[in-house]
Amino acid sequence: MKHPPGPTTPGGFVVTVQFEVVAAHLEPFMQEMVTNARASREREPGCLVFDVCVDPAQPTQVFLYELYTNAAAFEQHKREAHFLSFDRAVAPWLLGKAVRSYTLVDR
C-alpha cells in the first residue's frame, strides 16, 4: 500500500472555527466578528487570511477560515487586544464553538 507523502515543508498554520450563534444576537455578533477579522488581517503580520463565512440556509452557523504563517502567529493572535475584546463580547451570544487547527501542506 502506497501512502501519500507527508508534509515536509508546511505552508502555514490553518485554523477553522465553527460558531453556532443565538439568533437574537446574530447582528451584533456579526458586527463584532467582522471588526475582529479586519483587525486581524490589518494589524497582525502573521495573519495571512481571515475569512468569515455564513451558511445561507442557516445564518446562525458562522464559519471562519484563518491562515497564519505558523502556530506562534496564531498564539499571538489570541493575545491581541482586538481578539480578547471580541472573545469577551460574543461569549454570551454563543450556543457552541468548535476550533480546529491544521498544517497547510499545499496551496
C-alpha positions, -999 to 999 in steps of 0.1 A, spaced: 0 0 0 14 33 -11 10 63 13 9 99 2 40 120 11 40 137 45 40 174 50 78 180 47 75 218 40 43 231 56 29 262 40 13 276 71 -10 271 101 -47 269 94 -74 274 120 -111 268 114 -138 279 138 -175 269 137 -198 291 157 -234 285 165 -249 319 174 -281 326 193 -304 340 166 -314 371 187 -277 381 189 -267 374 153 -265 410 142 -242 422 170 -222 390 167 -215 396 130 -205 433 137 -180 421 163 -168 393 141 -162 415 110 -144 440 132 -121 413 146 -114 397 112 -104 431 97 -82 440 126 -65 406 124 -58 410 87 -46 446 90 -27 445 123 -12 411 125 17 404 101 14 366 108 -23 366 98 -24 358 61 -61 350 56 -91 356 79 -123 347 61 -158 349 77 -184 327 61 -221 322 67 -243 293 57 -272 310 37 -296 282 47 -286 286 84 -274 321 91 -266 314 127 -239 290 116 -207 311 111 -175 295 98 -140 310 100 -110 301 78 -78 316 92 -43 311 78 -13 321 98 24 319 89 29 294 118 14 283 151 32 310 170 14 336 149 -19 321 159 -9 321 196 0 358 192 -34 364 176 -51 350 208 -32 376 229 -42 406 207 -64 432 224 -89 431 195 -93 393 198 -97 394 236 -123 421 233 -142 401 206 -140 369 226 -154 385 258 -182 403 239 -195 373 220 -192 346 246 -228 350 259 -242 350 224 -230 315 215 -246 282 217 -214 265 206 -179 269 192 -156 244 177 -119 252 169 -97 230 148 -62 235 136 -42 221 106 -9 223 89 -12 236 54 6 212 31 0 228 -3 -16 259 -17 
